[in-house]
């Protein structure tokens, strides 16, 4: 696996996430960084993107003459539609999420614990504006929840933590975390590092407050 000289940018990281989504999967992409995954999916792989605002068969982001302001994803980003795309009532879209019909979701996060707990809707600060959207429904409804986020906060603290201190979105739901420093696998026996980006394993261990297993050579 890669050990590049620089931290991974969000577009490059989105390409790695896209490669890890199996062909034929039904997938929801959360707002923020995860929306970029749509731009890197193999169009021949048959991955079908679902949006909570009622679209099935979403394509990559729209640019230039492709932009139709009536055609947006849940993050209000203009998108394209793929052949066979369909549109759903909002309630039907959420029923798909809650009913276990999605194979994967890719969400952002404020914190992820070593046991896969997810906090991504509220920092808990008195002046913060909560924004849960469909994250709770996705976290418990999708068969697999991946997180795509920066590893560190602006003040240098790790978002991968022994235990979440912010209000939880879901419990034990996250199985994999993609960050600008590396890819983490959350397993019953602990946290394993699958890939490193621009940092040595020993330096990464100093940044993260949880024990890590180096899996980069396997």
N, C-alpha and C positions, 0 to 999 in steps of 0.2 A: 504494500500500500504506500501511498505517497507521503513524503516528508519534505515539502517544498520549502524554499528559503523565505517566503513571505506568508503572512497570514492570509487566509482565504477571503476574497471578496464575496459579496452576497450573490452576484451573478454566477460566479464559479461554484459557489456552494450549492446554489439551486440546481446546477447541472449534475452535481453528485447525488443530490436527493432524487432527481428525476431518474437517474440510472438505477436507483435502488427500488423503484416502484415496478412491480412485476407487470408484464403485458396482460391486458384484459381487465385490469383493476378499475374499480369505481372509487374515485378520490375526491376529497374536498380540500381546498387550499385556503388557509386562514389569511387574514389581511396582513399587510406588511411584507416582510421578506418572503414568506411562503408563496405569495402570488407569482413570484418570478419563476417558480418551478414550471409553470405552464409554458414558458418560452423554450424549455429544454427537453420536453417530452418527445420521444420518437413518434412521429405521426403514423407510423405503420404498426405501433405496438398495441393499438386498440385500447389505450387507457382513456376512460371516460371521466371527465371532470364535472363535478356537481357544485353548484353554488347555493348557499342557503337562501338567497333572494329569488330562487326559482328557475334555475337553468340547468339542463343536463346536456352535456356535449359542448362545453366551453372550449374555445381554442386559445391560442396565445394572446398576449396583449395587443390591442389595436394601435396603429400609428398612422399618421397622415390621413390619406383619403379613406382609410379603413374605419376611422373613428365614427361611431354612432352613439351619441350620448344617451340613447334609450337602451343601449346594450352594454351593461356594466356588470362587474362582479360585486361581491358583498362589500368590498373595500372602495367602491365607486370608481374603480379603474376601468376605462374602456377596454373591451375585449372583443375577440372575434368569435364566430360560431363555426363549428365543424359540420360537415354533411350529416344530416340526421339529427341535429340538435333539436331539443324540445323545451318547452316552457311549462312551469308548474305553478299552481297556486302556492302561496307561501306556506300554508298549513301542510300541503302535500310534501313540500320540500323538507320541512322539519320532521315529518313522519318518516321520510327515508332515513334521516339522520338518527332519529331515536329508535327506529325499528331494526337497526343492525344491518342495513343494506349497503353501507359503505365499507370498502375493504381497508382504506387508509385515509387518515387526515393528517395534514401537516400544519402545525400551529406555531405561533410565536409564544414567548413566555417571559415572565418576570423572574420566575424561579422554577427549577425542577429538582426534586429530591432524589436521592440514590435509589429509593424504592418506587420511583415513577410517579410520585405525586406531582400535580401540575398547578401552578399559580400563574394565571395570565389575564385576570379580569380586573384586578384592583390591587394597588400597592398597599392599601391599608392606611395611607396617610390621610389626615383630616381634610386636606385641601385637594386631594386627588379625585378625579372624575371616573367613576367605575364604568366599564364598558364590556359587559359580558357577551353580548351578541348571541351567537349560537355555539360558543366554545364549550359550554357544559354539555350540550346535547351531543356535540361531536366527540368529546373526550370519553363519554360513556357509551356512545352508539357505534363508533367506528371500530372495526376489528383490530386495527393497529393505529396507534397515535405516535407520530414522529414530531419532534420539536426542532425548529430552526431558529437560532438566536445568536446574538453575540455572547461570548462566554462571560465577559466581565461587564459590570456596571460602569458608569462614567467615573466613579471614584475607585475603580479597580477591584471591586469585590466580585467573587465568583457567583454566578447565577445557578450553578450546579452545587447544591448544598446537601448537608446531611439530613436536614428537615426543613420544610418550607415554613417561613415566618409570615408570609403574606396569605390572605384569604385563598382557600383552595378552589380550584375549578373542578378537579377530578382527583380521585385517589387511585394510585397504582396503575395508571392508564398509559404512561409513556414508556416506550420500549427502546427508543433511540433518540439521541440528541446530536444535531449537526450544528457546529459552531465555527467561528473564524479561526479557532486554534486547533480543532480536531473533531473527530466523530466518536461519540461515546455510546456504548451498548450497555443498557441497564438490564442486568441479568440477576437471577435469584441469588447467586453467589457474590454479587458486587458489581462494580462499574469497570468495564473494560474499554480501553482506547483502541479503536480500529485503525484510525489514521491520525497523523499529526500534520499540522500546517505551520511552518515557520517557527517551530519551537521544539526543543528537545524534551523527551519524556520527563526527565528529572526536573526541568524548569516548569513544565506543566503541573507536575505534582505539587510544586510549591505554591502555585496559584490557586489550586483547588483544595478545599478543606476535607475532601473525602479520599479514602484509599483508592488507588487506581491500579489496574492490571494492564501491562503493556502487551497488546495483541497486534502490534503493527507489523510484525514479521510473519504472521500466519496467513 
